[in-house]
Structures are given as C-alpha cells and as structure tokens.
Amino acid sequence: MKFEIFLVFLLSYISGSIPFGLILAKTFLNKDIRKTGSKNIGATNVLRTGNKSVAILTLLLDIFKGVIPILVTKIYFPNLIYLSGLAAFLGHIFPVWLRFKGGKGVATYLGIIFALSLKLGLFFCVFWILIVFITKYSSLASMISSLIIFLISFFQNNFELNSYLFITFVIILYTHKQNIIRLKNKTEDKIKL
C-alpha cells in the first residue's frame, strides 16, 4: 500500500508540474512568461501577452494535467483519487522544475473537479464566467467559485470530497494572496474579454 501511495502521488505530481504556460510562451511567443504581467505561468498571464490562442491552449493543457491523473487513478487505485488530485494540484503550484514557483492552480483544479464530478466542474465554470462577466477579475472569480464548489459539495455527503475541496479552497486563497491585497487596494488588473 505504501508503494501505491508513493506511485500515485509521484505520477500525479509530475503530471501537474508540467509548466505548459512557460513552454508554450517560449515556443510560440519567444517570451519568458515569468517576466511578463503577473509573472505567473498560468493561462491568465499568458492571455496578458495578447495571444488568445496560446492562452486557450495553456488553459486546456493545464486542465488536462488535472484530468488525466484522476482518470488513471480511478481505474487502478480508486481509493487514492483524492491523493492523486491533491498531488496534481500541488505539482502545478510547486513544480520542482521551476524551483517550486508555479501557477495558482485554478485550471488544474478545474480539471480535477471535472474528473471527480462533471456536475461540480460545470457549476465552477458557470459561476466563474458569471463572476468574471460582472467584475472582470479572474482572481476574484477563481476564489469565489472554488468557495461555492466547496459549499455545494456538502449536499453530496462525501467527507473525502468535502475535505479535498476545503483544502484546495484554502490553497487557492493562499496562491491568490497578492491578488487579495490588490483587490483590496483596487489595483488588481481586469481581464479584457
């Protein structure tokens, strides 16, 4: 069992740690995304380069690096799916290849949520789009939507899922600490739709 835990954690972490935003920005835009905008490797910062196609591709790949480990773990080690999800999520935020300085985890979180529950994934998307449409703040939409998903999950009476969603919500708040300060100071960048 210890080997299974180690294997699931390692493979999920490696999947989550692939820095697609950095790779795609360097490949297609000849830019180091860590020196642009928020200096984050995620899709929102890639969007700030002005290239929507590369930003969308980054978003999709960051989502899939959350989906794939969960689907594989569901088949071979179904009792470890939440560990797999947490490892992939942490891999995106703390990738070993980038000295543990990665993205904020939201796209990978979304992929994990979709793999765990299609309904929760769709709820997240609806609330995120609605909040962005109203406020134009991606960071605010991400934090509020992850809180809403955590609250909705209580109706499923699944302690492991609820625990996972609470932990990831707290980590999303942590990764957005600078955004929270900028939102409070009214200096947060709005996204251009």
Secondary structure, DSSP 8 states (H G I E B T S, - for coil): -HHHHHHHHHHHHHHHT--HHHHHIIIII---GGGSTT---SHHHHHTTT-HHHHHHHHHHHHHHHHHHHHHHHHH-GGGHHHHHHHHHHHHHS-GGGTT----SHHHHHHHHHHH-HHHHHHHHHHHHHHHHHH--HHHHHHHHHHHHHHHHGGGT-HHHHHHHHHHHHHHHHHTHHHHHHHHHT-------
